[in-house]
């Protein structure tokens, strides 16, 4: 397969996505009508995939799929001399979460054998068909209901599923991904605008992604009210039926157990040392010294996808508001997929 044509086709796909997002529905051409209908069907089949969240994901991909970004990402990796079939078991927690694995496999000169998530099965086939057309037929892939005839595998699941997958694929070269989440560390002098950026890291995709912040560290004297003020732009999240069900359920549990929590009618803050929080809940703890935060991060490192904080805190962090904008060289579970694909 011709990698240059694959890259060129992928960049053209990025342009197509951007144009689609900029076009008013009344001006759609036939292909755009099909694309739009698939987005709507995705939302009907999985109500977490709102139009807003699907289009947000598409916008991020459109920004990444440029010749400059693609060539910068790929310059350090060689294509495999021997094309192998790589099984992909894709997640469906947020829109298009498996697309990075698919393009990584293709651009490494391998063939992705794709088991789609039942929660996200409409958009990827459409985009891959378009990519192949724009690459003059240089993109090969298979969609399957059950993985077979493959030589390596990349699978994403929950911690429970991962144990099963590790056993099932024990005789194959593999990457098996597990549950992860992200944390944020506040210095205390963040502006209202910076805290509103943090809100995006918390609420985008309803908090369902591994890059969503579910655990917060704040200084001892930080006022909780400042957080609630910065969250207000996301108040309409409670109008989503499934999110509201989670909120009501968790609130009822806390009330029944007489647990202490802070509530603003669409999200709850709970003082807890737990890393993972239930949907609609943000765990937080107060710290006196940054060393306390560093110790927690070190002890929970294998479960943390990203750390959101200001640079001056000296953590290996990303800026507030950037959690849902990973680059092409950012890998799930911090395992370099391209290096894996070079050596299979």
N, C-alpha and C positions, 0 to 999 in steps of 0.2 A: 504494500500500500504506500501511496505517496504522502509523506508527512507534510510536505509543503502545501499540498492541496487540502489536506485535512485542516491545517492551521488557517489557511485562507478561507475555507468554508466555514470554520468556526467563527472567524471574525465577521464574515458576512451574516452569519446567524445572529451575532450580537447586534449588528446594525438593524436586522429585521425586527428583532425583539424591541429595540428602542423605538423604531418607527411605529410598530404596533401600539406601544404604550402611549405614543404621542398623537395617534390618530383618533378622532372622535368616532364613536360607534356608527353614526349615520354615514360616515365616509369609508367604512370598511370595504375592502375588496373581498372576493369569495374566500380566499385563503384565511384572511383575517377573521371573517365570519366564523369559519370552522374553528379557529384558534379560540375565539371568544366563547363559542358554544362549549368547547372543552373545559375552559376555566369555570364556566357556570355549572357544568356537569360535575366537575370535581368538588365544587362547594356543596352541591346537592348530596353527593355520595359521602362526603366528609365535611361536616359543617365547621370544623376547625379551620378549613382552607377557605377563608373568606376571600372575596375578590381583592380586598385591600392587601391581605397578606400574600396572596399569590402574585399580585402585581409588584409588591415590594421585592419579593424574591427574584422575579424576572428583571426588575430594574438593576438589582445588584449584579446579576449575571451579564446583562447588557454592558454594564460599565467595565466588567472584567474581560470580556471577550473582544479584546483589541489586539492587533498584531504586536504592539509594544509590550503589553502585559503577557501575552502568550509566549512570545520569544524570550522575554526576561525569565519567565518561569521555567521554560524548557531548556535553556542554554546549558545547564549543568547536568542534563540527563541524556544518555544515549538510548536510541531505540534498540529494542532487542533484535538480534539477528534471526531468531527463531520465533515465529508467531505461535502463541499458545492460547488455549481457551481458559479464560479466567472467570470463574463463577462469582456473581455478585448477588448477595442477598441484601436488598436495599431497605432502609428504614422509611417510615412514612409519618414521622412526627411533625415535620414542617415541610412546606412545599419544596420540591426539587432537591431534597437533601442528598439524594444519591447521584446527582448529575456529575459532581466532581470525580467520583470513582469511575464513572463511565468514560468521561473524556480522558482521564489518566490512563486507563487501560488501552483505549484506542490509540492515543498518542505515543504509547510505549510499543506499538506494533503488535498488540495482542488483540484477541477477540473477546469482548465482554459477553458473557452468557448471563442474562439478566433475569432475576426473579423479582418482579416489582412488588412493592407493598400494596396490599389491597386498599390502603388508605390514600395512595398516590400513584394511580395507574393510567392517568389520561395524558398528562403533559409531556412526560419524557418520550413516549413513542412518537408523538408529533414532532418534537424538537429533533430527535435523532433522524427521523425521515427527512426533515428539512436539511439537517447538517449533511447527510449523505448526498442529497440532491445538489447542494451548494458546493460540495467537494468532488463533483463529477463521479460519484459512485465509489469513492475511496474510503467509505466508512462501513465496516462490517460488524454486525452485532446480531445476537439472537435473544429473543424473549422466550422464557420457558416457565412452565408451571412447577417443574421439579428439576433441580440441578442434576445433571448427569453428563458424562463425557467432558470433564474439565480437568485441568492440571494444577490449578491453584484456586484459592477462594478468598474473597473479602466479604465478611458478613458483619452485619450490625444488628444488635438486639439488646434486650434488657440484661441485667446481671444474671437472672435465672436462665434466660434463653442462651446466654453466652456459654454457660456450663454445658448445656446440651450440644451446642454447636462445636465447642472445643472437642468433645468426645466424638461427635459424628464425623468431624473432619480431621481427626487425629493423624490420619495417614496422608494428609495433603499439606503442602505449603500454604500457610494461611495468615490472614489478619482477622482476628475476632475482636470486635469492638463491644464495649459495655456501656452502662449508664455513666454519664458524666454531667457535671453542671458547672456553673461559673460563679465567681465571687467578686464582690466589689469592696474596696477599702477607701473610706473617706478620710481626708486629712482634717476636715473641719472648717476650712475656709473656702469651700466650694461656693461658687455663685449660684444664683437661682437658675441661670441658663445651664450651668454644668450639671446641676441636679436634674433638670429636665432631660438632659442627654442620658443620664443614668436611667431615668424612667423608661426610655426607649429600650435600653438593655434588659430591663425587667419585663416589660409588658409586650414587646413585639412577639408575634406568634403565640400570644396568650401565656408565654413562659414555658412553652413545650420543648424548646430546643436545648441542646447541651451547652450552647453559648449564652443562654439566658441566665441572668443573675438571680440566684435563689438564696444567697447568703451574703449578708452585709456586715461589715465591721465599721463601727462609728466611734469617735472619741467619747470619753466619759461625759463631757458636758454638751454633747450635740443634742439639739432639740428635735424630737420626733416630728413635731408640727412642720418643720422645714421640709421633711420628706413628703408628708401628705400634701403640702402646698405644691410641690413640684410634680406630684402624680396626677393632678387634677385634670390634665388634658386627656387622660386615659379613662375618665369616669364612665364613658359609654361602654366600656368592656363588660360591665355588669349586665348589659342588655343582650349579651350572647347567652343563649339558653344553657349550653353545656358548661360554660364558665360559671354562670350564676348557680347552677346545681352544685358545683364544687365548692363555691363560696359558702352557700347556705349549709351544706353538709359539714364543712370544717368548722364553721362558726358554731353550729349546734353542738358539735363534739366538745369544743373548747368551753362553751357555756355549761354543758352537762358536767364536765370534769372540773368546773370552777377554776379553769386555767386563766392566767393573765395574758391579755393580748390587747393590741391597739387596732382600732377599726375605723375606716372612713367610708364604709358602705360599699366598697368595691374591691378592697384588698385589706388583708390583715397583716400586721407586724407582730412577730412573736420573738421574745428574747429566748434564744435557744443556741446550744452549742452544736446542733445538728447541721450538717452540710446541706443535705437535701431537704427541701420543704414541700409540703403539699401544694397543689395548684391553688392559686388565689392567696397564698401565704408567703410572706418574705421573712425568713429567719434573720435575726441580727444579734450581735453582741457588742458590748462596749469594751474598749481597750485603753489601758494607761500607757503602755509602751508598745512600740511597733514590733518588738521582739515577740510579743504574744501572738500577733498576727502571723509573723514569719513561721513560728513553731506550728501553728494550726495548718498553714499552707503546706509545710513540709510533711506533716503527718498525714495529710489528706491528698497529697499530690496526685496520686494515681486516679483520683475521682474528680479532679478539677481540670476543666477544659481551658478556661481563660480567667485571668485576673484583670479586673477593671479598676484603674486607679490613676491618679496624677503622677507624672514622671518623677516629681521631686520626692516621692515616698521611697524611691529606690527599689521597687519591686519589679519583677519581670512581668510588666503589665502592658495593657493596651489602653488608649484614652477612653474616657467616658463617652458613651454614645456610639462606640465603634464595634461593639461585640457582635452585631449581626452583619458586619461588613468584612468578613475574612477575605484575605487575598488568596490567589491561586496556590501560593506556597505555604498556606496554613492547612495543616492536616488534622483530621479528627483523631482524637486520642493521642495526638502528638506523635503518631507513627507515620513516617514518611512513605506515602504510598508509591511515589515514583521510584524511590530507591528499592523498595520491595519488588516492584515490577521489573526492574533492571536485572535482578538476580534469579528470578524464578526459572 
